[in-house]
Amino acid sequence: RGIAALAALLRLAHAIGGGRAENVSIPSAEIAPKVWMPVISIGAGGLESKAAASIVSAWLGLGGRGVDDAWIYSNQEAVRGAIALSGVPRESLFLTSKIPGCDDAAMYIEEDLEQLGVEVIDLMLIHAPRPSMAACVEAWKTMEDYHRRGVLRAIGVSNFNAQQLAELLASATVVPAVNQIRHNILEHDDATLAFCAAHNITVEAYSPLGRAGTRGDISGNPVIKAIGGKHNVSAYQVAMRWVLQHGHILTFQSSSAAHQASDADVFGFALSDDEMSTLDRLQGPFGDSPHIVV
């Protein structure tokens, strides 16, 4: 586990070529003892929930094996069907799901298992720290019980900041394996990243390619585009590589098989230390990047 191990894994993937546009070959990172997770998963929800079946089918057909879902997406039957039609053995998949909050944790875990048609979920997250941290402390005890029984191979959280993680850890017997947070070149919570690193919590980025109207346009950012041009890759590929090269993992969304393959083709190049430093400095209000010469 940890950033150093993942960085070494990325160097190996770069050395052997990694993914290619016609297919994907995704290395895995150890997020908990003996629990290995692909460093890139496909997101089945959010803005593209209705297309969950085609999104998952395309990803599995390309060779991807990480699938990110959630109770709140209301698409578990579609994801279940796509997995069944793919012919990929369950043991070859890594399935992430999320309970919506901290109330009624056991009920949502049981419903998710039933709707996905599985006996074990590889990684279960609390989707958000609501309605209160007191409720989340109790929900975590429930998650720990399911984890001890082997129903949840690993457990974690989503959208928790450093203070909320500290409150959870005060009474936890199992440290969250993952904190899934919105994280990209133009938007990152450095205090939470530092807390996760200090407590060996793997950061999983969602929206690694940015979101329109939040903190800027990654695909149109001239600095990111210029760095991509040096490596003959897209701005999106640079954005994905930046997340991974920092030692994090990620989940992303695309309904197109071609775009899935292209965006995830990030193991055939590496960003230099200077390029990483330049990208680190791009964060700003609504993507107003500083004037940086590349």
Phi, psi and omega in degrees: 000165173103166185294319181298318180295318180292322178299319178296322179296319179293323177298320178294316180299321178295320182296324183264358173106329176063214185289161174227159189301330182276352182201173176231144176226103191254122174290167181240156177237148179276108183268342178204163181308118178066017177244109182254130185238136174304140182286348174230127174238157176266135178275131183256005186231211181068230185289343186242030183303320183294339180260019186305316183298314182289325178298311182292319179300316180297316182295314179294325178294331179279347182109356175294148183230354177262128180234128182249119181229182178198150178304319186291343180288339178057038182230018187300323180295323178293318178295316178302316180294320180295320178296316180298317182290336183291333184077003179285127180300143181305321183291347178270351182264155170238112187253119174254137171220175185217136168276149192293331181195210187253358173273145172055044185301314183298319180299314182291324176298313181297319179296319181296317178301314182294314184292327178277348177070037181231159176264341182222137172249132187291320180216120175248131181243152164276120190296325180200151182281070180228151003277346182201161177291330176299318177294324181290325176299318178291319179298324180295324176299321177295316179299319179298322178295315177295326178294316179300325181278357177083006179285325175245112184294325177215153181229150181199195184224172177217141177065027175266134174268181185299316181296318180294322176297319180298319178296320180292317183292339183301331181236001183285145171259342175240123177288135177307132178289326188219144164239110181269118185224157174291124190203122175204178185307321186265000182207107178211140181264095188293329178294318179291321177299317181294320179296316180298317179297319182292334183249015176058040176259122179290130175271127173247121181277132163249159190054046180292344179260011178084173177223133181302137175082004180257279181230038169114171186252102181298316185295334181256003182290122186295327180291314180295319179296321181294319177295319177300320180299325179294333181255003183059042178228169181278166175299324179295321178295321176299316181298319179292316182297321180301315178299309184294322184289341173280000178091012178260173172243177185205159168233138181224169182237139169195134179271353182258128178299321180296317179290323176303311182295317181293312183297323183275001180274074188237015184253007179257006177211163177224142177277140179287166177301319179295319179295318178299317179297319177299314180294324179300330185271002185281342184301134178192168181302120176053037173075018177284080184295144174296160181282097182246129177270125181261000000 
